[in-house]
Amino acid sequence: MPKITYHHSSGAVDTVEVPEGTSIMRAALTNSVDGIVGECGGQTMCATCHVYVRGTADLPAISDDEDEMLDCTADERLDSSRLGCQVIAGRDFADIEVSLPANQN
């Protein structure tokens, strides 16, 4: 089963195992991981599931919609920034570590 490790700005860490097909955003919401809001429910219409991908994960390219929304993040956009709703377990990664920004909205 794919695994997602969330690193909070406080230093706390949450790790969850998820079924393939689960987004980073949905996994956080389903497992009560603080730090991801997911206001739009995964429709690439907000930036409240912003994460910083750790390491050298080989993820697919950022879509135009995701790129536009990443310009609207509450915390700084970095080269490692992604929307958690667009990164899917099994399709895009087996295991992944992400840092959560201090602010989502």
Buried (B, 14 or more C-beta within 10 A) or exposed (E): EBBBBBBBEEEEEBEBEBEEEBBBBBBBBEBEBEBBBBEBEBEBEBBBBBBBBEEEBEBEEBEEEBBEBBEEBEBEBBEBBBBBBBBBBEEBBEBBBBBBBEEBE
